[in-house]
Amino acid sequence: MNKSHADHSGHKPHLAVTTIAALGIVFGDIGTSPLYAFRECFAGHHGAPINPANLVGAASLIVWSLLLVVSVKYLFIILKLDNKGEGGILALSTLIRGAVRGLGEPDPKKILMLGLAGAALIYADGMLTPAISVLSAVEGLSVSAPWLAHWTVPLAVVILAGLFSIQKFGTGQVGKYFGPVVLIWFSTLALLGIGALWHHPQVLWALSPWQGATFLVREWNHAFPLLAAVFLAVTGGEALYADLGHFGTRPIRVGWFWVVLPALVLNYLGQAALLTADPSAIRSPFFLLAPDFLQLPLTILATGAAIIASQALISGAFSLTTQAVQLGCLSRVRILHTSEHSIGQVYVPVVNHILAVACILLVILFKTSSALAGAYGVAISLTMTITSMLFFSAAYKVWGWSRFKAGLVTALFIALDGSFLAANALKIYPWGWLPLVVAGTVMSIMLIWIWGRSRLYARILQDSLPIDVLLKDLHKGKIHRVSGTAIYMSGKGLQVPTALLHNLKHNQVLHERVILLHVATLDEPRANVNEMLDFEDLGDGVNRVTLRFGFAETPDVPTALKLRMPETARFQPGKATYFLGRETYGVGKKATFIDRLRMSLFAVMARNASSATAYFQLPPGRVVELGAQITL
């Protein structure tokens, strides 16, 4: 759990405030599913016939999916697999890899691949969630104000543009204002459901899992489309895990069991009760739960809730990007911390802009939430299945479960997730392929960056000079020294940095004090402050320093050096000069076509990456960049 929450979680006022803020960020996605999920079970030519038995069966499937997938799988089990407070599929894969290496076993590459695939799929889902949530809410105008129905798409575009424009203020600030709105939303969901249930209490039979099972058997020819529609009710489950680092485990659990789950169950049962009395209400069962005079206010509230719903995946995408950059899976991008109290709250401008454009284009292209539902669910069902696959390794390696116990629980998870995945696979044509292509593109970018970095490091290592050779020349007085401190960014080996060699070659001098600085990323979200810096005196004024940062942190090198350097080093931050290498890349003549293509893409990413000066928060006026041509 984040320190910001763990320190005060025992105090009820703090927990209440944090839980309300979490409602505004974490549960928005799953909280707006009633706008479209139940309708899709009976909509179109794939829908089941509308009759009382089927309505109870569909409600039963949704209720038990919420209980099994969200409550049991995520809230009771997966949320316990936090990586020192940070959640999400990439943090989970990092946790497993760290545990495996801690046992002295080789780094499991398949775990990294599964983590990257899951992360890429969440990016794709983050593109679809805001579009379908906002569009489905604004479509309430067709019920409450039919004369405004043709403004649905333009209004959705304006709302999405506004949503993405406020992300720079941070999830904490957004949650503070959104939380109370979402609390009103869930209260409204519950009241609407209770109102309909009062007249048709027989729908309460949906609380029995037997009703859902017999419904699937009875409507076997509609089973797969039905499961795909039911899955729309649980699509926010993975977002709960991805947003763990923003609020911590306890507020999420309290919010779910005390507010969200009861409200959702009551509303889905209420929609079944409404349709029992009036099957024609299938055109918009959620909005028709309300009396005529409340439908316009409900549309406005639903739109507000949908705006907030989009926040869960957007926040999750920001967290994932921060983790991916620190783990070396993506090129450096500008990352802004938006809270002085919670390290997990970040804003990534480039991700925000890409998601904004993608969401607006999707709304313009698909025009209705029903059309978007045909593309929605494929990516997130695959992500949930990957999380279940990773759970086996986590339970076995991290928790120390037996293979049998870990395998049994994993098999139950995969049976559930696999059913939803198979159902959603039917959506691949005509539009389900879209999020898969987006995810495939994101994963390819990650793999190319990892490949390019590995190849670059191997090349630098091949051409580098051992530090012992430099130390011998310094000891013999062969190199002219000048006053001051020079800091050279260095790899983890004992080689002379390329920038230092170029400085010697062109300027033929070396500073009186030289620091070879290696910045390492840990398998933990935050570094222990007492273990953040290692200092080694190599002699002749040359020191080797290793700074460690967690994968959820943005490294502030000058501050870390100022606070952690030993007094014996006589380090003066204001008089230190940072030397960075700025490489351009060439491709060897013997390279294959595929290698040339990958190398070209890697070079483009490297050129467009955020500068090391900005990323490591170095003072621009004290940075010297030395260019080099490297053939890979």
TORSETI-429442 format. One record per residue (C-alpha): residue number from 1; x, y, z. Coordinates in nm, 2 decimals. Layout:
N
R  num      c1      c2      c3
R  NUM       X       Y       Z
...
END
This chain:
632
R  num      c1      c2      c3
R    1    0.00    0.00    0.00
R    2    0.12    0.35   -0.07
R    3    0.28    0.51    0.23
R    4    0.05    0.81    0.19
R    5   -0.24    0.57    0.28
R    6   -0.07    0.31    0.49
R    7    0.04    0.57    0.75
R    8   -0.32    0.69    0.82
R    9   -0.54    0.41    0.71
R   10   -0.64    0.34    1.07
R   11   -0.81    0.68    1.10
R   12   -1.17    0.66    0.98
R   13   -1.19    1.02    0.84
R   14   -0.88    0.96    0.62
R   15   -1.01    0.62    0.50
R   16   -1.35    0.77    0.42
R   17   -1.20    1.06    0.22
R   18   -0.96    0.83    0.04
R   19   -1.24    0.58   -0.04
R   20   -1.46    0.86   -0.19
R   21   -1.16    0.98   -0.40
R   22   -1.11    0.61   -0.51
R   23   -1.47    0.60   -0.62
R   24   -1.40    0.88   -0.85
R   25   -1.10    0.72   -1.01
R   26   -1.11    0.34   -0.97
R   27   -1.48    0.24   -1.00
R   28   -1.59    0.48   -1.28
R   29   -1.54    0.22   -1.55
R   30   -1.73   -0.07   -1.39
R   31   -1.98    0.17   -1.24
R   32   -2.11    0.29   -1.58
R   33   -2.15   -0.07   -1.72
R   34   -2.53   -0.07   -1.64
R   35   -2.57    0.19   -1.91
R   36   -2.52   -0.08   -2.18
R   37   -2.43   -0.42   -2.04
R   38   -2.78   -0.56   -1.97
R   39   -2.92   -0.41   -2.29
R   40   -2.66   -0.60   -2.50
R   41   -2.77   -0.94   -2.36
R   42   -3.10   -0.90   -2.55
R   43   -3.01   -0.65   -2.83
R   44   -2.98   -0.73   -3.20
R   45   -3.02   -1.06   -3.38
R   46   -2.77   -1.23   -3.14
R   47   -2.97   -1.14   -2.83
R   48   -3.18   -1.39   -2.63
R   49   -3.56   -1.37   -2.64
R   50   -3.70   -1.14   -2.38
R   51   -3.91   -1.34   -2.13
R   52   -3.92   -1.35   -1.74
R   53   -3.71   -1.66   -1.71
R   54   -3.44   -1.52   -1.95
R   55   -3.43   -1.19   -1.77
R   56   -3.37   -1.35   -1.44
R   57   -3.11   -1.57   -1.60
R   58   -2.92   -1.28   -1.75
R   59   -2.93   -1.09   -1.43
R   60   -2.80   -1.39   -1.24
R   61   -2.50   -1.43   -1.48
R   62   -2.41   -1.06   -1.43
R   63   -2.44   -1.08   -1.05
R   64   -2.23   -1.39   -1.02
R   65   -1.97   -1.26   -1.27
R   66   -1.93   -0.96   -1.05
R   67   -1.89   -1.18   -0.74
R   68   -1.65   -1.43   -0.89
R   69   -1.44   -1.21   -1.12
R   70   -1.42   -0.89   -0.93
R   71   -1.49   -0.98   -0.57
R   72   -1.31   -1.32   -0.55
R   73   -1.05   -1.30   -0.81
R   74   -0.94   -0.94   -0.80
R   75   -1.05   -0.80   -0.45
R   76   -0.97   -1.11   -0.24
R   77   -0.67   -1.26   -0.43
R   78   -0.50   -1.05   -0.71
R   79   -0.49   -0.72   -0.51
R   80   -0.27   -0.90   -0.26
R   81   -0.01   -0.93   -0.53
R   82    0.10   -0.57   -0.50
R   83    0.46   -0.49   -0.58
R   84    0.53   -0.27   -0.27
R   85    0.20   -0.09   -0.32
R   86    0.20   -0.07   -0.70
R   87   -0.05   -0.27   -0.90
R   88   -0.11   -0.37   -1.27
R   89    0.00   -0.65   -1.49
R   90    0.35   -0.50   -1.56
R   91    0.41   -0.46   -1.18
R   92    0.30   -0.82   -1.13
R   93    0.54   -0.96   -1.40
R   94    0.82   -0.75   -1.24
R   95    0.73   -0.89   -0.90
R   96    0.75   -1.25   -1.03
R   97    1.08   -1.19   -1.21
R   98    1.23   -1.04   -0.90
R   99    1.12   -1.34   -0.69
R  100    1.26   -1.59   -0.95
R  101    1.60   -1.41   -0.96
R  102    1.60   -1.40   -0.58
R  103    1.58   -1.78   -0.58
R  104    1.89   -1.79   -0.80
R  105    1.70   -1.90   -1.11
R  106    1.75   -1.74   -1.46
R  107    1.53   -1.44   -1.55
R  108    1.20   -1.59   -1.70
R  109    1.16   -1.42   -2.04
R  110    0.81   -1.56   -2.09
R  111    0.69   -1.37   -1.78
R  112    0.83   -1.05   -1.93
R  113    0.65   -1.12   -2.26
R  114    0.32   -1.19   -2.08
R  115    0.36   -0.87   -1.88
R  116    0.43   -0.66   -2.20
R  117    0.13   -0.82   -2.38
R  118   -0.10   -0.74   -2.09
R  119    0.02   -0.39   -2.06
R  120   -0.02   -0.33   -2.44
R  121   -0.38   -0.46   -2.42
R  122   -0.46   -0.22   -2.13
R  123   -0.35    0.07   -2.36
R  124   -0.59   -0.06   -2.62
R  125   -0.87   -0.08   -2.37
R  126   -0.79    0.26   -2.24
R  127   -0.86    0.39   -2.59
R  128   -1.21    0.22   -2.60
R  129   -1.34    0.27   -2.25
R  130   -1.38    0.65   -2.25
R  131   -1.54    0.64   -2.60
R  132   -1.81    0.38   -2.51
R  133   -1.87    0.52   -2.16
R  134   -1.93    0.88   -2.27
R  135   -2.12    0.78   -2.58
R  136   -2.36    0.55   -2.39
R  137   -2.44    0.82   -2.14
R  138   -2.50    1.09   -2.39
R  139   -2.73    0.85   -2.58
R  140   -2.97    0.90   -2.29
R  141   -3.08    1.22   -2.47
R  142   -3.27    0.99   -2.71
R  143   -3.50    0.90   -2.42
R  144   -3.50    1.23   -2.22
R  145   -3.48    1.48   -2.50
R  146   -3.53    1.32   -2.84
R  147   -3.50    1.65   -3.02
R  148   -3.13    1.66   -2.91
R  149   -3.05    1.30   -3.02
R  150   -2.87    1.41   -3.34
R  151   -2.62    1.60   -3.12
R  152   -2.50    1.28   -2.95
R  153   -2.17    1.25   -3.14
R  154   -2.07    1.62   -3.13
R  155   -2.15    1.64   -2.76
R  156   -1.95    1.32   -2.68
R  157   -1.65    1.46   -2.87
R  158   -1.67    1.79   -2.67
R  159   -1.69    1.60   -2.34
R  160   -1.40    1.38   -2.42
R  161   -1.19    1.68   -2.53
R  162   -1.27    1.84   -2.19
R  163   -1.19    1.52   -2.00
R  164   -0.84    1.48   -2.14
R  165   -0.77    1.85   -2.10
R  166   -0.80    1.83   -1.72
R  167   -0.57    1.53   -1.67
R  168   -0.27    1.76   -1.61
R  169   -0.42    1.86   -1.27
R  170   -0.36    1.50   -1.15
R  171   -0.57    1.21   -1.04
R  172   -0.58    1.32   -0.67
R  173   -0.73    1.65   -0.76
R  174   -0.96    1.49   -1.02
R  175   -1.07    1.23   -0.76
R  176   -1.14    1.48   -0.49
R  177   -1.41    1.65   -0.71
R  178   -1.52    1.33   -0.89
R  179   -1.56    1.11   -0.58
R  180   -1.88    1.28   -0.45
R  181   -2.04    1.28   -0.79
R  182   -1.97    0.90   -0.83
R  183   -2.11    0.85   -0.48
R  184   -2.43    1.02   -0.59
R  185   -2.42    0.80   -0.90
R  186   -2.40    0.47   -0.71
R  187   -2.68    0.59   -0.48
R  188   -2.89    0.66   -0.78
R  189   -2.82    0.32   -0.93
R  190   -2.93    0.15   -0.61
R  191   -3.25    0.36   -0.57
R  192   -3.35    0.31   -0.94
R  193   -3.31   -0.07   -0.89
R  194   -3.50   -0.08   -0.57
R  195   -3.79    0.11   -0.73
R  196   -3.83   -0.14   -1.00
R  197   -3.77   -0.44   -0.77
R  198   -4.05   -0.32   -0.54
R  199   -4.30   -0.40   -0.81
R  200   -4.14   -0.73   -0.93
R  201   -3.96   -0.89   -0.64
R  202   -3.96   -1.23   -0.82
R  203   -3.65   -1.11   -1.00
R  204   -3.45   -1.17   -0.67
R  205   -3.43   -1.53   -0.78
R  206   -3.14   -1.41   -0.99
R  207   -2.93   -1.42   -0.68
R  208   -2.92   -1.80   -0.72
R  209   -2.63   -1.91   -0.95
R  210   -2.86   -2.19   -1.07
R  211   -3.07   -1.94   -1.27
R  212   -2.77   -1.83   -1.47
R  213   -2.65   -2.18   -1.54
R  214   -2.99   -2.30   -1.66
R  215   -3.03   -1.98   -1.87
R  216   -2.71   -2.06   -2.06
R  217   -2.82   -2.42   -2.12
R  218   -3.17   -2.32   -2.22
R  219   -3.04   -2.05   -2.46
R  220   -2.73   -2.25   -2.58
R  221   -2.76   -2.11   -2.93
R  222   -2.71   -1.76   -2.79
R  223   -2.45   -1.86   -2.52
R  224   -2.14   -1.70   -2.67
R  225   -2.30   -1.37   -2.76
R  226   -2.46   -1.37   -2.41
R  227   -2.13   -1.42   -2.23
R  228   -1.97   -1.15   -2.44
R  229   -2.25   -0.91   -2.33
R  230   -2.23   -1.02   -1.96
R  231   -1.85   -0.96   -1.97
R  232   -1.92   -0.59   -2.03
R  233   -2.04   -0.57   -1.67
R  234   -1.70   -0.67   -1.53
R  235   -1.46   -0.49   -1.77
R  236   -1.34   -0.26   -1.50
R  237   -1.19   -0.54   -1.29
R  238   -0.84   -0.51   -1.44
R  239   -0.86   -0.13   -1.39
R  240   -0.90   -0.19   -1.01
R  241   -0.57   -0.36   -1.01
R  242   -0.39   -0.12   -1.24
R  243   -0.50    0.18   -1.02
R  244   -0.39    0.01   -0.70
R  245   -0.08    0.24   -0.68
R  246   -0.30    0.55   -0.67
R  247   -0.50    0.47   -0.36
R  248   -0.40    0.14   -0.20
R  249   -0.58   -0.18   -0.12
R  250   -0.81   -0.09    0.17
R  251   -1.00    0.21    0.01
R  252   -1.06    0.00   -0.30
R  253   -1.20   -0.29   -0.10
R  254   -1.42   -0.07    0.12
R  255   -1.55    0.12   -0.18
R  256   -1.64   -0.20   -0.36
R  257   -1.81   -0.40   -0.09
R  258   -1.99   -0.11    0.08
R  259   -2.09    0.10   -0.21
R  260   -2.02   -0.03   -0.56
R  261   -2.12   -0.40   -0.55
R  262   -2.46   -0.34   -0.38
R  263   -2.55   -0.06   -0.61
R  264   -2.46   -0.25   -0.93
R  265   -2.65   -0.57   -0.82
R  266   -2.96   -0.37   -0.73
R  267   -2.95   -0.18   -1.06
R  268   -2.91   -0.49   -1.28
R  269   -3.19   -0.66   -1.09
R  270   -3.40   -0.35   -1.14
R  271   -3.34   -0.35   -1.52
R  272   -3.46   -0.72   -1.53
R  273   -3.77   -0.62   -1.32
R  274   -3.85   -0.33   -1.56
R  275   -3.82   -0.55   -1.87
R  276   -4.04   -0.82   -1.70
R  277   -4.32   -0.56   -1.70
R  278   -4.23   -0.39   -2.03
R  279   -4.01   -0.58   -2.28
R  280   -4.02   -0.28   -2.52
R  281   -3.80   -0.09   -2.27
R  282   -3.50   -0.29   -2.41
R  283   -3.42    0.01   -2.63
R  284   -3.29    0.19   -2.32
R  285   -3.36   -0.01   -2.00
R  286   -3.13    0.19   -1.78
R  287   -3.28    0.54   -1.85
R  288   -3.63    0.40   -1.86
R  289   -3.59    0.29   -1.49
R  290   -3.64    0.66   -1.40
R  291   -3.98    0.85   -1.41
R  292   -4.02    1.08   -1.71
R  293   -3.94    1.40   -1.52
R  294   -3.61    1.25   -1.39
R  295   -3.48    1.12   -1.72
R  296   -3.30    1.44   -1.82
R  297   -3.13    1.49   -1.48
R  298   -3.04    1.12   -1.50
R  299   -2.88    1.17   -1.84
R  300   -2.68    1.46   -1.71
R  301   -2.57    1.26   -1.40
R  302   -2.48    0.96   -1.63
R  303   -2.27    1.18   -1.85
R  304   -2.08    1.31   -1.55
R  305   -2.03    0.95   -1.43
R  306   -1.92    0.84   -1.77
R  307   -1.66    1.12   -1.78
R  308   -1.53    0.99   -1.45
R  309   -1.55    0.63   -1.57
R  310   -1.29    0.71   -1.83
R  311   -1.05    0.81   -1.56
R  312   -0.98    0.46   -1.44
R  313   -0.81    0.34   -1.76
R  314   -0.65    0.68   -1.83
R  315   -0.48    0.68   -1.48
R  316   -0.39    0.32   -1.53
R  317   -0.22    0.40   -1.86
R  318   -0.02    0.67   -1.70
R  319    0.10    0.43   -1.42
R  320    0.19    0.16   -1.68
R  321    0.39    0.41   -1.89
R  322    0.59    0.52   -1.59
R  323    0.67    0.16   -1.50
R  324    0.75    0.07   -1.86
R  325    1.00    0.36   -1.90
R  326    1.18    0.28   -1.58
R  327    1.20   -0.09   -1.66
R  328    1.36    0.00   -2.00
R  329    1.06   -0.13   -2.20
R  330    0.98    0.21   -2.35
R  331    1.18    0.51   -2.46
R  332    1.19    0.80   -2.21
R  333    0.89    1.03   -2.21
R  334    0.80    1.33   -2.01
R  335    0.64    1.22   -1.68
R  336    0.50    1.47   -1.43
R  337    0.42    1.39   -1.07
R  338    0.09    1.55   -0.97
R  339    0.10    1.49   -0.59
R  340    0.35    1.57   -0.32
R  341    0.20    1.30   -0.10
R  342    0.14    1.00   -0.33
R  343    0.42    0.89   -0.56
R  344    0.18    0.68   -0.77
R  345   -0.01    0.98   -0.91
R  346    0.15    1.08   -1.24
R  347    0.05    1.25   -1.56
R  348    0.21    1.16   -1.90
R  349    0.14    1.42   -2.16
R  350    0.22    1.21   -2.47
R  351    0.00    0.92   -2.36
R  352   -0.28    1.17   -2.27
R  353   -0.27    1.32   -2.62
R  354   -0.26    0.99   -2.80
R  355   -0.56    0.85   -2.61
R  356   -0.75    1.18   -2.66
R  357   -0.72    1.16   -3.04
R  358   -0.79    0.79   -3.05
R  359   -1.11    0.82   -2.83
R  360   -1.25    1.11   -3.04
R  361   -1.18    0.93   -3.37
R  362   -1.36    0.62   -3.23
R  363   -1.67    0.82   -3.14
R  364   -1.68    0.98   -3.48
R  365   -1.63    0.65   -3.66
R  366   -1.87    0.42   -3.46
R  367   -2.13    0.68   -3.37
R  368   -2.33    0.46   -3.13
R  369   -2.24    0.26   -2.81
R  370   -2.39   -0.05   -2.95
R  371   -2.15   -0.04   -3.25
R  372   -1.86    0.03   -3.01
R  373   -1.96   -0.27   -2.80
R  374   -1.87   -0.49   -3.10
R  375   -1.51   -0.39   -3.05
R  376   -1.51   -0.36   -2.68
R  377   -1.42   -0.65   -2.45
R  378   -1.18   -0.85   -2.66
R  379   -0.87   -0.67   -2.53
R  380   -0.96   -0.67   -2.17
R  381   -1.08   -1.03   -2.16
R  382   -0.74   -1.13   -2.30
R  383   -0.57   -0.91   -2.04
R  384   -0.76   -1.08   -1.76
R  385   -0.67   -1.43   -1.90
R  386   -0.30   -1.32   -1.90
R  387   -0.33   -1.20   -1.54
R  388   -0.46   -1.55   -1.45
R  389   -0.17   -1.71   -1.62
R  390    0.07   -1.49   -1.43
R  391   -0.10   -1.58   -1.11
R  392    0.03   -1.93   -1.12
R  393    0.39   -1.81   -1.12
R  394    0.32   -1.55   -0.86
R  395    0.15   -1.79   -0.62
R  396    0.42   -2.05   -0.67
R  397    0.73   -1.83   -0.67
R  398    0.62   -1.52   -0.46
R  399    0.38   -1.68   -0.21
R  400    0.55   -2.02   -0.20
R  401    0.23   -2.22   -0.27
R  402    0.26   -2.58   -0.39
R  403    0.23   -2.64   -0.76
R  404   -0.10   -2.83   -0.70
R  405   -0.26   -2.54   -0.50
R  406   -0.14   -2.27   -0.74
R  407   -0.24   -2.48   -1.04
R  408   -0.59   -2.55   -0.90
R  409   -0.67   -2.19   -0.83
R  410   -0.52   -2.08   -1.17
R  411   -0.73   -2.34   -1.35
R  412   -1.05   -2.20   -1.19
R  413   -0.95   -1.85   -1.29
R  414   -0.87   -1.95   -1.65
R  415   -1.19   -2.15   -1.68
R  416   -1.38   -1.84   -1.60
R  417   -1.17   -1.60   -1.80
R  418   -1.13   -1.84   -2.09
R  419   -1.51   -1.86   -2.13
R  420   -1.53   -1.49   -2.16
R  421   -1.23   -1.47   -2.39
R  422   -1.39   -1.74   -2.62
R  423   -1.72   -1.55   -2.63
R  424   -1.54   -1.22   -2.71
R  425   -1.34   -1.39   -2.98
R  426   -1.66   -1.39   -3.19
R  427   -1.63   -1.01   -3.20
R  428   -1.30   -1.01   -3.38
R  429   -1.50   -0.97   -3.70
R  430   -1.60   -0.70   -3.79
R  431   -1.44   -0.47   -3.53
R  432   -1.28   -0.67   -3.25
R  433   -0.95   -0.68   -3.43
R  434   -0.90   -0.31   -3.38
R  435   -0.79   -0.32   -3.01
R  436   -0.58   -0.63   -3.09
R  437   -0.39   -0.44   -3.37
R  438   -0.34   -0.14   -3.13
R  439   -0.21   -0.37   -2.86
R  440    0.02   -0.55   -3.11
R  441    0.16   -0.22   -3.23
R  442    0.23   -0.11   -2.87
R  443    0.40   -0.44   -2.78
R  444    0.61   -0.43   -3.10
R  445    0.73   -0.09   -3.00
R  446    0.83   -0.22   -2.66
R  447    1.01   -0.52   -2.80
R  448    1.20   -0.31   -3.05
R  449    1.31   -0.08   -2.78
R  450    1.42   -0.37   -2.56
R  451    1.61   -0.53   -2.85
R  452    1.77   -0.20   -2.95
R  453    1.89   -0.12   -2.60
R  454    2.03   -0.47   -2.56
R  455    2.22   -0.44   -2.89
R  456    2.34   -0.09   -2.81
R  457    2.47   -0.20   -2.47
R  458    2.65   -0.50   -2.62
R  459    2.82   -0.28   -2.88
R  460    2.93   -0.02   -2.62
R  461    3.07   -0.30   -2.41
R  462    3.26   -0.44   -2.70
R  463    3.42   -0.10   -2.79
R  464    3.47    0.02   -2.43
R  465    3.80    0.06   -2.24
R  466    3.84   -0.12   -1.90
R  467    3.85    0.13   -1.61
R  468    4.18   -0.02   -1.49
R  469    4.35    0.11   -1.80
R  470    4.23    0.46   -1.73
R  471    4.34    0.44   -1.37
R  472    4.69    0.33   -1.46
R  473    4.73    0.63   -1.70
R  474    4.60    0.86   -1.43
R  475    4.84    0.72   -1.17
R  476    5.13    0.77   -1.41
R  477    5.03    1.14   -1.46
R  478    4.98    1.10   -1.83
R  479    4.65    1.28   -1.84
R  480    4.62    1.65   -1.76
R  481    4.37    1.73   -1.48
R  482    4.16    2.05   -1.43
R  483    3.97    2.16   -1.12
R  484    3.61    2.07   -1.06
R  485    3.38    1.76   -1.06
R  486    3.27    1.57   -1.37
R  487    2.98    1.32   -1.36
R  488    2.96    1.07   -1.64
R  489    2.66    0.85   -1.69
R  490    2.79    0.50   -1.69
R  491    2.67    0.14   -1.75
R  492    2.67   -0.12   -1.48
R  493    3.00   -0.27   -1.58
R  494    3.36   -0.15   -1.50
R  495    3.42    0.02   -1.83
R  496    3.50    0.37   -1.91
R  497    3.19    0.56   -2.03
R  498    3.19    0.66   -2.40
R  499    3.14    1.02   -2.31
R  500    3.45    1.02   -2.10
R  501    3.66    0.88   -2.38
R  502    3.53    1.14   -2.62
R  503    3.60    1.42   -2.38
R  504    3.96    1.29   -2.34
R  505    4.00    1.26   -2.72
R  506    3.87    1.61   -2.80
R  507    3.97    1.82   -2.49
R  508    4.27    1.61   -2.37
R  509    4.19    1.69   -2.01
R  510    4.01    1.52   -1.72
R  511    3.85    1.69   -1.41
R  512    4.02    1.66   -1.07
R  513    3.72    1.46   -0.94
R  514    3.54    1.21   -1.16
R  515    3.22    1.03   -1.08
R  516    3.11    0.74   -1.29
R  517    2.74    0.73   -1.22
R  518    2.52    0.43   -1.29
R  519    2.14    0.47   -1.24
R  520    1.97    0.13   -1.17
R  521    1.60    0.05   -1.17
R  522    1.48   -0.19   -0.90
R  523    1.21   -0.46   -0.92
R  524    1.03   -0.26   -0.65
R  525    0.82    0.05   -0.70
R  526    1.03    0.27   -0.46
R  527    1.38    0.24   -0.34
R  528    1.48    0.23    0.03
R  529    1.64    0.56    0.10
R  530    1.91    0.40    0.31
R  531    2.01    0.17    0.02
R  532    1.96    0.42   -0.26
R  533    2.33    0.51   -0.31
R  534    2.65    0.30   -0.32
R  535    2.99    0.48   -0.32
R  536    3.32    0.34   -0.42
R  537    3.66    0.52   -0.43
R  538    3.86    0.38   -0.72
R  539    4.16    0.61   -0.65
R  540    4.32    0.90   -0.83
R  541    4.01    1.11   -0.78
R  542    3.78    0.86   -0.96
R  543    3.47    0.74   -0.78
R  544    3.20    0.50   -0.88
R  545    2.85    0.57   -0.77
R  546    2.53    0.36   -0.81
R  547    2.20    0.53   -0.76
R  548    1.89    0.31   -0.73
R  549    1.53    0.41   -0.80
R  550    1.21    0.21   -0.80
R  551    1.02    0.14   -1.12
R  552    0.74    0.37   -1.02
R  553    0.97    0.67   -0.95
R  554    1.11    0.94   -1.17
R  555    1.48    0.96   -1.09
R  556    1.59    1.29   -0.95
R  557    1.97    1.25   -0.98
R  558    2.10    1.58   -0.84
R  559    1.88    1.56   -0.53
R  560    1.97    1.20   -0.46
R  561    2.35    1.29   -0.50
R  562    2.31    1.59   -0.28
R  563    2.14    1.40    0.00
R  564    2.32    1.07   -0.02
R  565    2.68    1.13   -0.12
R  566    2.92    1.07    0.17
R  567    3.10    1.37    0.32
R  568    3.44    1.22    0.23
R  569    3.35    1.27   -0.14
R  570    3.35    1.65   -0.09
R  571    3.07    1.67   -0.35
R  572    2.95    2.02   -0.44
R  573    2.63    2.00   -0.65
R  574    2.66    2.35   -0.78
R  575    3.01    2.29   -0.92
R  576    2.95    1.96   -1.08
R  577    2.93    1.92   -1.46
R  578    2.73    1.63   -1.61
R  579    2.87    1.47   -1.93
R  580    2.62    1.28   -2.14
R  581    2.66    1.08   -2.46
R  582    2.43    1.16   -2.75
R  583    2.46    0.87   -2.99
R  584    2.35    0.85   -3.35
R  585    2.31    0.50   -3.49
R  586    2.42    0.34   -3.81
R  587    2.35   -0.01   -3.94
R  588    2.62   -0.26   -4.03
R  589    2.66   -0.38   -4.38
R  590    2.59   -0.74   -4.29
R  591    2.26   -0.66   -4.11
R  592    1.95   -0.84   -4.24
R  593    1.65   -0.66   -4.37
R  594    1.46   -0.72   -4.05
R  595    1.75   -0.59   -3.84
R  596    1.77   -0.28   -4.06
R  597    1.40   -0.22   -4.01
R  598    1.41   -0.27   -3.64
R  599    1.72   -0.05   -3.61
R  600    1.56    0.23   -3.81
R  601    1.26    0.22   -3.58
R  602    1.48    0.21   -3.27
R  603    1.67    0.51   -3.40
R  604    1.35    0.71   -3.45
R  605    1.23    0.63   -3.10
R  606    1.57    0.72   -2.95
R  607    1.57    1.06   -3.14
R  608    1.22    1.14   -3.02
R  609    1.28    1.03   -2.66
R  610    1.27    1.28   -2.38
R  611    1.63    1.41   -2.32
R  612    1.83    1.25   -2.04
R  613    1.88    1.60   -1.90
R  614    1.50    1.63   -1.84
R  615    1.44    1.27   -1.74
R  616    1.71    1.26   -1.47
R  617    1.62    1.62   -1.38
R  618    1.98    1.75   -1.44
R  619    2.04    2.13   -1.43
R  620    2.05    2.22   -1.80
R  621    2.32    2.48   -1.75
R  622    2.56    2.22   -1.61
R  623    2.52    1.95   -1.88
R  624    2.76    1.88   -2.17
R  625    2.65    1.64   -2.44
R  626    2.92    1.46   -2.65
R  627    2.81    1.31   -2.98
R  628    2.91    0.97   -3.11
R  629    2.83    0.75   -3.41
R  630    2.76    0.39   -3.32
R  631    2.72    0.11   -3.58
R  632    2.49   -0.17   -3.46
END
